Amino acid sequence: MANANLDAYPASLEIAYPEEPRNRLTTFFRLFTVIPIMILYEVLVYSTSTIILPTLLMILFRRKYPRW
């Protein structure tokens, strides 16, 4: 009965894992590829929050959009 329910699904997923062991050196260097991405992400988030937050506060308290 359980196998009949599994065959009824329209999609299935099979993942082929690599047979050879993973290279620890490339796994270590993945960290260094993430560092520039995280720096760029933080810069974008900071710059966005410094623009949006004052504008939202001005709209909230003054009830009009600031004219810069």
C-alpha angles and dihedrals in degrees: 000000000000093000091052089058092050092052090053094067113102095219137037133188126217120178120200107212117205114259096213120077118262120261109247093202094060090045089054093050092052086076090061092052090054095053097072091043091053092047091053091046092052092048091051093047092047094048092047093049092048090055101039101041098058091044092052092048091050091050091047098049103028095034093221136085114261117249106222 
